[in-house]
Amino acid sequence: MRLQLIPADRIPELLPMREAAKAMKLAFAALSAGKVVAPHRMHLPVQGSEDGSLLMGALLPGEAFATKIVSIFHSNATRGLPVVTGLVTILDPETGVPVGLCDGGALTAWRTGATSGAATDLLALPGARIGAVFGSGAQARTQLVAIDAVRDLEQIRVYGPESDAVAAMVAELQPAARAELSAAVDPGTAVEGADVICTATSSSVPVFDGTWLKPGAHVNAIGTYTLDRRELDLETVGRARVFVDLVEAALEEAGELVHGIAAGVTDAEEWTEIGDVAAGRAAGRRDPTEITVFKTVGHAVQDAVMAALLLDAVRQTGAGQEIQL
């Protein structure tokens, strides 16, 4: 068996963010159209902790097929290890034969950033000028790269409780960013006047006050995927028109939205799947003052489509390494 190894450090080069965002639009359009085969995500928790691993996979017939195991061990931060790690196995969609391997943490971060890039491109005001990112990890970095890629932002503010980590993120990303990056001193400073806001944390409590949102703001909430965690407060959910990757998945895993249903500030029947917007089957933003929220809990089709594109890019450029098992 021959497997093509995709170098994690070359993912941004092999599939630039703008192209990755376009790919995620196509992936979610296929998902909402019922073209994707994917079982429910399996969660393997570590007893007595918030750590655990997720098992998932998806098939887009004739186009993409992949499985992934991703581990999210918050305790790794104290060990000097990445919080999110994993492995993606790329399969031939016609034969099911494994043909490639990719670092799961790197691919997850890039495709999640690309998903917010797609949602931002579809929903944010065309003239958006100020961005805000909550978080300072790998996911936060790709969120910043994504909104910087799809909108001509003048400024992006970054806030996180660890000021040293935020400063390091700003310094690392500024050379390649089009917008001016800065560290926000508090959540209010980050959100004030922001047109596009991304939350990429594992917080169990809301990270900002929804009354701070300006009319016309767009929010990407990507950091949590369990019912006991929520980055957004009821004010934000109640004020916004809500978009999701898949309604069924959001009802099972989106703590912000399920909590909002219980509080009577939102209703699943009012949510719109982002794939329907991408395909032109549903309307996106309806007016310049509307507040929009895209809440994603992630879906394996993202991994499958991105992995297939990366495999093609590696084969065309010779950037990877082939091994035989």
C-alpha positions, 0 to 999 in steps of 0.5 A: 500500500502506497500512501502520500504524506501531506506536509502540515507546514505546507498546507497554507501554500498548497491550498491558500485560504481564499481557495480553501474558503471556496472549497468549504462553500462547495462542501457545505452546499453538498452537505445541505443538498444531502449528497454527503454520507457521514455517520454521527461523530463519535466522542471518546472522553477521558474519564474525570477530565475534559479531554478526549478524542473524536472519530469521524468520516465522510464520503462525497461520492466520486469526489472525496473520502476521508476519516479522522481521529482528532484528540483535544487534550486541554491539559497538553497546554501545561506539557508544551504540547498542542491542545489539538492533534490528530490524523486524517486518512485519505481514501480513494472514493472509488475503491476505499483504498487508503492513499494519503495521510495528513496531520489532523490538527493542522488540517482541522485548523485550516479547514475551520478557518476556511469555513469561517472565511466562507461564512464571512464572505457570504454574510459579512458586510462587503465594506467590513473594516474592523475584525476581532478574534477571541483566542490565541491558539491554532484555531484562532490563528486561522480565523484571523487569516481567513477574515483577513483573506476574504475582506479588506479589513483595516484592523483586526483586534485579538483578545485572550486571557493570556496576554503573552500568547496574544502578543506572540500571535500578533507578532507571528501573523502581522508580516503576512496580514493585510490588516493591522493587528493589535492586542485588545486589552479587554473583550469590550475593546475587541468588540467595539465597532467590529464588523466581523468577530470570530470566537475560537475558545473552549470557554464554558461562559460567553466571551463577550456581551451581546449588547456590544455588537454594532448593527450589521456585525457578523459573528463566527462562533467556532470554538465549542461543540458540546452542550455544556460550553457556549462562547456566545450569550443569549443577547447575541443569539437573540439579536442575530439571524442564525446560520449553522453548518447542519441543523441536526448537528447544531441541535446535538452539539451547539451549546449556545443555540440549544441554551437559546432555545431553552431560553426562548430567544431562538428557534431551530426552524429559523436557522439557515444552513450555510450550504443553502446560502452558498448554493443560492437556495437560501438568502444570506444577509438581508439588510445592512443592519442585520446581525448574523451569527454562524455557529459551526460544530464542524463536520467531516465533509470539511476534512474530506474535501480539503484532504482531497484537494491537498492530495491533488496539490501534493501530487501536482507539485511533488511537495509531499513524500510517498511511503509504502506500508 
